[in-house]
Amino acid sequence: MGAFIFVPALVGCVVFGFIFCLFAAHAYLTVMQSTGSGAKLITWVHDPILDHFWKVFYLAWLIGLWLGPAYLIGRAVTSGMESSWLRLAIPLCVFWIAYPVSQLSSLSGPTIWLPLHPDVFNRLAQKSSVVLGFLALSAGALAGLGLGYHLAFFQSGLLWLPIGSIVFVTSALIYARLLGRLAFVLAFTKSFMKRKKKRDPDESKTANEQPAEEQEITQTSELPPIETRLDGPVTGYDFAIEDEPLEVQPLAASQDPPPRQPSRKTGGTSIDKSRQWTDEDEDATPYDVGEMELMAEEARPSVVIQPSAAEMKLISRDDVPKRPKRAWTPEVWAFLGQPETIASIGMLSLMCSAVGGMIRICRAFNPVGGE
């Protein structure tokens, strides 16, 4: 009977686990990227979740690159021991040191799938004090991450399930915030990979600076002809530099022809002799020209003439991130008070609780191992 409950619960673990990882990866990268760009608060993007489908595999590649071998090492070291904390502490220590290097390499390298980039080590060496501060703060975040993972998925008792889920999700977002802050500080360091290429003095001399007799000119006859459908191959005309330019003679001043008079009688109407007549003119009466009528323009609203405060803020560029004087300030934790962050933590905690509940059901009705 336990197998009939175990199989659906196992399927539920896979389905709910993947959905949880999908939303968790999107929230983690949103916090890290917003912080890495210099934003004090997180800009939560409400896009279709399927647009962020690739983020699961991206984080699985970076995390599994270090956490997978570290977990195997931890199991080998603690073989024969019943200490689950030591088995969990060894992978976290490896992850604590190695993962930030891979994540920063992915952000600064030519592709996001590159786990190691030599320029990252140079930037970390320039900000050694900031790196030490990150390691101290991230150690607490990873400790909370391991504690929440143990309470949500391994600790017996339903009371620990929601508590562990909240601790696990919150610690993951705090770690993303700290890593994004480190990436923002390192963005103001100098890179040794980008060096200016010295120009060769011979190459800097352009063709325009050379004498005309030394320039090689390609004549039109030397170029491949243009194939046309009617005339066949068509080529242009050659030219010679030594040919003297043609002199353009000024045109003679033209004299205005005498005004023409109408060919028919006008019935005693006075005719303007300065008027020029053509064959198309039938009426000898000249047209009167009055003053131009001025049309009253419609007054434009002030909204169109004067830009709004939001538009002026975009023009002023006052929100451009500046070099931080101190890396670790209280504003690092300000994102936890945002309503969007609280809602995201609540939603992810519910998903994590659902996955943890499915795992507990699988362990309870496992036909092989049982509890």
N, C-alpha and C positions, 0 to 999 in steps of 0.2 A: 504493500500500500504506500510505503514511503517513496517508492520510485515514481508513482503517479504525481506526487507533489514535487519531487526533486527536479524532474525534467522541466516542467513549466517554470519553476523558480530559476533554474539555470538559464533558460532562454530569457527570462526577465532580467537576470543579471547582465547578460550581454547587451540586450536592447537598451535598458535604462542606463547601463554603464556607458555605452557609446553616446547616448544623448547628453548625459551629464558631462562627458569629456568634450563634446562639441561646444556646449555653452560655456564651460569652464575655460577652454582654450581661447575663445573669443573674448571673454572678460579679462583674462590674464594679459593678453596681448594689447587690448584696449588701454588698460591701466599703464602698461609699460611704455607703449608708444606715445601716449599723451604726455606722460611724465618726461620721456626722453626728448620731446620737442620743446620742453620748457614751460608747459602749462601748469599753473598752480592747482587747478581743478581738472577733473577728468571730463572729457567730452564723450558721452556715451552715444554711440551711433546705433540707431534702430534700423538696421538693414535686415533683409531676409537672411535667416541663419544659414541657408544653403550656400549663400555667397561666401561664407567663411568656412566652408567644408574642408579646405586644404589646411587650415590651421591645426587641426588635430594631428595630421601626419607630420606637419612641420615640427611641432613640439615633441611628438613621439620620437622623431629622429634625434633632436638635440638632447632630450632627457634620457632616452634609452641608450644613447651613445656612452654615457658615463654610469647611469644608474643600473643598467643591466649587468655589466661586468662587476660593478661594485656589490650588487646584491649577491651574485654568485660567490664573490670573495668572502662576503659576510657569512654566508651559509657554510662555506668551507672552514672558516676560522672557528665558528661556533658549533661545529658538528659535535654531537654528543652532549651539548649543553642545553638546558631548558630556558635560558635567558633570551626571551624574545626582544627585550630592549637592546641588548648588545647586537643582535642580528639586524636590528633596524638602525642602530647608531652608525655602524660602519658604512653602509651605503650613503647615509646622510652626510657623513664627513667627506667622502669623495665628491659627492654632489656639491657640497658647500664650497670646495676649492675649484673644481674643474668646470662646473656648469656656467658660472658667470663669464669665463673666458670664451666659451663656445657661443654664448648668446651675444656677447659684444662683438665677436668675430663675424657672426651672422649679420649684425646690424651695420658694420663698417666695411665688410668685404664686398667683392664684386657680385656675389650672389648670396641670397639668404640661406642657402643650403651648405655653405662653407663653414665647417665647425671650428677651424683654426685659421687665424690670420696673423702674420708676424707683426703688423702695425699695432695690434692691441697691446702687446707686451710693452712696447715703447710708450704708449699713452698711459698705461697703468703705472709705469715707473716714474712718469712725470708728476703724478698725483698719488704718491705713496700714502700720504696721511689720509686722503679721502678713501683710498682702498681699504686701509685699516679700519676706518670708521664703518665702511660698508660691511666688512667681514664681522665686526662686532654686532652690528644691528641685524644682519641677515642670519646670524647664528641663533638669535632669539626667534626670528620668524620661522626658521627651519625646525627649531625645537617645537614650536607650536604646531607646525605642519605634521611632524611625526606624532605628537601627542593626539592631535585630532584624528589622524589616520588610524591610530591604535584604538581610540575610543569608538570611532564610527564603525569599524569593520571587524574588530577582534574582541573588544571588551564585551563581556556578557552583561545582559540587562538592557531593557529598552530605554531606560532613563538616560543612559550615556549616548544613545544614538543621535538625538538632536543636538546635544551639547558638543559631541565630537564633530558633527557635520559643520556647525557654525565655526568652531575653532579651526577646522581644516580649511574651509573656504576663506575665512578672514585672513589666516596666515599666508595663504597663497597670494591673495591680492596685495598684502603688505610687502611680501617679497618682490612682487612685480613692481611695486612703487619704488622700493629701494634700488632695484636694478635699473629702472628707468632714470632715477636721479643720478646714479653713477654714470650712465651713458650720456646724460646731459652735461655733466661736468667735464667728461673726457672729450666732448665735442669741441671744447675751447683749447685743447692742447694741440701741439704741432705734430704733424705726421712726417716721418722720415721717408715715407714711400713716394711723396710728391716732391720731386726736385725739378728745378728749372733746368731745361736743356740749354747748354751754351751753344750759341750759334757760331758756325764756322765763318770766318771773315770772307772766304771765297764764295760761300753759298749765299751770304747776305747781299752780294752784288747782283742786282736784278738786270734783266735784259734792257730795261729803259736807260740804265746808266752806261751801257756800252755804246761805243761809237756806231754810227749808222752803217759804216762799211764793214764792221765785224759781225753785224747781225745777219743771221741766216733767214732768208725770207722764202717761204714756200709759195710757189706760183700756183695759180688756179689749175693749170694743166697737169700739175703733179698730184692733185687730189683725185680720189676716185670719182667717176662721173655719177650723176644722179639718174637712175633708171626711171623713165616715164613710159606710160602706156602707149601714147600716140607718137611721140618724137624719138623714143628710144633713149639711149644714153646721152645726157646733156652735160656739157662742161661750160665753164665761164671763160672770160678773157684774161690773158696775162697782162701784167703791167710792169713798167720799168720805173725805177726810182729816179733815174737821171732825166726823165722827161720833165720839161718845164711846165708849170701849171698854166692853164689857159687864162688869158686876160679877159676879164669880163668888161665889156664896154657899157658905159652908162646909157640908159635909154634917153632919147630926146624928149624934151618937155612937150607933152601933148597939149594941143589947143582945143578948147571947147568948141564944139560945132555951134553954129548960130541957131538960135531958137527957131523951131518950126511953128508955123502958123496953121490954124485949122483950115482944112480944105473946103469947108462949107460955111454958109452964112450963119451967124449966131443970132440974128434978129435984133440987132442993135445993142447987144449986151457988150459991156466993156470987157476987153480981153487983156490979161496980164501978159506983156511982151516978154517978161523974164521966164515964163513957163515954157518948158520943153514938151513938145507934143509927140505922140507916137501914133501909129496906125490904129491902135486899140482905143484911143480916146474918142468918145462920141459926144460928150458934154463939154461945152466950152466954159461953163460956169465953174469958177474955182471953188474949192472947199475951204470953209472957214475953220481955223484951228483955234480952239479955246484953251483955257487953262486946264491943267490936269486935275481931275477930281481926286481928292484924298479920301481913302476909305478908312473909316474908324476901326482900328485894330481892337480885337477883343483882349481885354486885360487878362493876363495869365495869373493863375493863383500863386500865392507865395510859396506853396509847397513845391512847385516846379522850379521856381527861381532860386530858392534857398534850400540847399541840401539838408537832410536831417542830421541829427547828432551821430547816428550810427554810420552814415556815409562819411561824415567828416572824420570819424574815428578810423575808418579804413584808409583814408587818405593820409592821415597823420602818422600812421604806423607806430603808435605809442606802445602797442602790445607786443612789439618784437622782443623775443627773449634776449636778455642781457646776461653777461657773465656773472654768475653768482659769487657773492663775496664769501659766503659760507655754504657749504654743501648740505649739512645736516641741521636744518632749522625746524621749528614746530610746524611750518607750513607743509612739511612732508606728510604729516598725518591729517591734514585738513580734508583730504578727499573722503575720509571715513564718515564725515558728517553730511555729505551730500545725500539728498533723497534718492537719487538714481543709484548711488553706491549701496545704500541700505537695501533698496529694492532688489538689486542684483545679488547681494549676499543672501537675502531671504529666499530668492528663487533657487539659487544654487544649493543652498542648505536643504531645501525640500527635495531636490533631485538627489543630493548625496544621501539623504535619509532613506529615499526609496531604494537606492542601490544597496545601502547597508542593510536594509530590511530584507531584500532578496538574498543577500549573502548569508544572513543569519538563518533564513528558511532553508537554504541549501545545506548549510552545516548541520541543521537540526534533523533533516530528513535524508541525509546522505546514506545510501544503503551500504556503502563500503566502510566509511569511517565513523559515521554518527557524530555525536558531539565531540 
